[in-house]
Amino acid sequence: MSEKKLELDFNTFVEQMSRLIDLKLRDEYRAGVTENLERIYTQAKLVNEFELPENMEVFGKFEP
């Protein structure tokens, strides 16, 4: 099965989301917001792609 490569347009995303939540985003900040969103996406992608072994414990048990 072939994987589709997801292409994201962060400029469009920032524009649409700012309208959706009625955020008055000034033009001088728009590029910085977009760059930070791209960085967050890159970091989250690394975390999500990290393979964990099937037998890994889901959570630890804290005992003081």
Secondary structure as GFF3:
##gff-version 3
##sequence-region A 1 64
A	DSSP	alpha_helix	10	20	.	.	.	ID=ss1
A	DSSP	alpha_helix	27	49	.	.	.	ID=ss2
###
